[in-house]
Amino acid sequence: MIQQFTAIYKKHGKWFSAWVEEIPGVNTQGRTLKEAKENLKEALLLVIEVNRAMSRKETTGQIIREPLKISV
């Protein structure tokens, strides 16, 4: 499934900072814009992976887990 997020890039001197607008905590930096983009994709995947793992570990009892699709 392809999901779309908004990536923000800002140049600070010789570095680029980068973050995902919709998900707090997904941020990184890179020496080049290309590096910042690559790092941001990796950071987003890691945050999603960790959030899923934490949710599954902390969830007890009867639950319903299903895909959620939204259109904006």
C-alpha positions as CSV (number, residue, x, y, z in Angstrom):
1,M,0.0,0.0,0.0
2,I,1.3,3.4,-0.9
3,Q,0.7,6.2,1.7
4,Q,1.5,9.8,1.1
5,F,3.0,12.2,3.6
6,T,4.2,15.8,3.4
7,A,8.0,16.2,3.7
8,I,9.4,19.5,4.7
9,Y,13.0,20.5,4.0
10,K,14.8,23.6,5.3
11,K,18.4,24.6,4.7
12,H,20.5,25.6,7.7
13,G,23.9,26.7,6.6
14,K,25.5,23.7,4.9
15,W,22.9,21.2,6.2
16,F,19.3,20.4,5.4
17,S,16.8,19.6,8.2
18,A,13.8,17.5,7.2
19,W,10.6,16.4,8.9
20,V,7.2,14.8,8.1
21,E,4.4,17.3,8.7
22,E,1.8,14.7,9.7
23,I,3.8,12.6,12.2
24,P,5.6,14.3,15.1
25,G,9.0,12.8,15.8
26,V,9.9,12.0,12.2
27,N,12.8,14.3,11.6
28,T,16.4,14.1,10.4
29,Q,19.1,16.0,8.6
30,G,21.5,15.6,5.8
31,R,24.5,17.4,4.2
32,T,22.7,17.5,0.9
33,L,19.0,17.6,0.0
34,K,19.3,14.1,-1.5
35,E,20.8,12.7,1.8
36,A,18.1,14.5,3.8
37,K,15.4,12.9,1.6
38,E,16.9,9.4,2.0
39,N,17.3,9.9,5.7
40,L,13.7,11.1,6.1
41,K,12.3,8.0,4.3
42,E,14.3,5.8,6.6
43,A,13.2,7.8,9.7
44,L,9.6,7.5,8.7
45,L,9.8,3.7,8.2
46,L,11.6,3.3,11.5
47,V,9.0,5.3,13.5
48,I,6.1,3.4,11.9
49,E,7.8,0.1,12.7
50,V,8.5,1.0,16.3
51,N,5.0,2.4,16.8
52,R,3.4,-0.8,15.5
53,A,5.7,-3.0,17.7
54,M,4.9,-0.9,20.8
55,S,1.2,-1.0,20.1
56,R,1.2,-4.8,19.7
57,K,3.2,-5.2,22.9
58,E,1.0,-2.9,25.0
59,T,-2.4,-4.0,23.6
60,T,-4.1,-6.7,25.7
61,G,-7.6,-8.2,25.7
62,Q,-10.0,-8.4,22.9
63,I,-9.1,-6.0,20.1
64,I,-10.0,-5.4,16.5
65,R,-7.1,-4.6,14.1
66,E,-7.9,-3.6,10.6
67,P,-6.6,-1.4,7.8
68,L,-7.8,2.2,7.8
69,K,-8.0,4.0,4.5
70,I,-8.6,7.7,4.3
71,S,-9.0,10.1,1.4
72,V,-8.1,13.8,1.9
